[in-house]
Amino acid sequence: NFNDRLRITRSGGFTDARNQTSPQVLLGDWALEWFVKPDGSLRLKTYNRNVQTTILGSFNSYQINQTVGASLLYNKGFNTFFWQKKK
């Protein structure tokens, strides 16, 4: 049971620059984020991005590169920016 602590997002279209489909393009750019702590102060995130690169500026010749990554995020809220002396 994840108790609303798992997010899956997808973005991007369903065709490439030449209006063709492929498994890479259909999968699209996605991210999976898990709130390790229920308040969201500690999160684990992984993602996949497809980057279409034209070779020599031609749409007839291009390639799709996949970028994958993961990160651990820590978020802490506070009311003041600098430390203040206690009175």
C-alpha positions in Angstrom: 0.0 0.0 0.0 1.6 3.3 -1.1 -1.0 5.6 0.6 -0.8 8.2 -2.3 3.0 8.4 -2.0 3.8 7.2 -5.5 3.6 9.5 -8.6 4.0 8.4 -12.1 4.0 11.0 -14.8 4.4 10.9 -18.6 4.9 13.7 -21.1 5.6 14.0 -24.8 3.9 13.1 -28.0 3.3 9.8 -29.7 5.3 10.5 -32.9 8.8 11.7 -33.7 10.0 14.6 -35.9 9.1 12.6 -39.0 5.6 11.7 -37.7 6.7 8.1 -37.1 6.1 6.0 -34.1 8.5 3.7 -32.3 8.6 2.0 -28.9 10.9 4.8 -27.5 8.6 7.5 -28.6 5.5 5.7 -27.4 7.0 5.3 -24.0 7.8 9.0 -23.9 9.4 11.0 -21.2 8.4 9.6 -17.8 9.2 10.1 -14.1 8.5 8.0 -11.1 8.6 9.7 -7.7 8.2 8.1 -4.3 7.6 10.0 -1.2 9.8 8.1 1.3 8.4 10.2 4.2 4.7 10.8 4.2 5.2 14.6 4.5 7.2 14.7 1.2 10.4 15.9 2.9 12.4 13.0 1.6 11.7 11.7 -2.0 13.3 9.3 -4.4 12.9 10.1 -8.1 13.9 8.3 -11.3 13.2 9.5 -14.9 13.6 8.7 -18.6 13.9 11.4 -21.3 14.1 11.0 -25.0 16.1 13.7 -26.8 15.7 13.9 -30.6 18.8 15.2 -32.3 19.0 16.1 -36.0 22.2 15.3 -37.7 23.6 18.1 -39.8 20.3 20.0 -39.4 18.3 17.5 -41.5 15.0 16.0 -40.5 15.8 13.1 -42.8 18.7 12.1 -40.6 18.2 12.1 -36.8 18.6 10.0 -33.8 16.8 9.6 -30.4 19.0 9.5 -27.4 17.7 8.3 -24.0 18.7 10.0 -20.8 18.0 8.3 -17.6 18.7 9.4 -14.0 17.8 9.1 -10.4 17.9 11.5 -7.5 17.2 11.7 -3.8 15.6 14.9 -2.8 15.4 16.4 0.7 13.1 19.4 1.4 13.0 21.4 4.6 10.7 24.4 5.2 11.7 27.3 7.4 10.3 30.7 8.3 13.5 32.9 8.3 16.3 33.0 5.9 19.1 33.9 8.3 19.7 32.8 11.9 18.3 35.2 14.4 19.4 35.6 18.0 16.9 34.5 20.6 15.8 37.2 22.9 
